[in-house]
């Protein structure tokens, strides 16, 4: 079964911690051991795992993405004008996999699962698939 999580973003570039939503989905599944796949079906957003204790990590990452992939560049050709968001999303990636042991996700002490918006604000969906084994 695939679970759909709704995410509402409020800025063009934003990282939203979805760890609790994914954790709740894992708990409700009843799966004790296995994996959880977290997938973003959008070309201008992605999923990453990173530190969730210090909010400066998110702002530093978003700042660096803007430096590497500026919103405006004279050589961009994509007619929608959001080339930077596609580049950022491809760099982050569309999915993450987390192990489940004893009914809990195995994440490091400071790790969180983030939905990365690069073309917002928007209403987005994240898909979660839990596989026992």
Buried (B, 14 or more C-beta within 10 A) or exposed (E): EEBEBEBEBEEBBBBBBBBEBBBEBBEEBEBEEBBBBBBBEBBBBBBBBBBBEEEEBBEEBBEEBBEEBEBEEEEBEEEEEBBBBBBBBBBBEBBBEBEBEEEEBEBEEEBBBBBBBBBBEBEBBBBBBBEEE
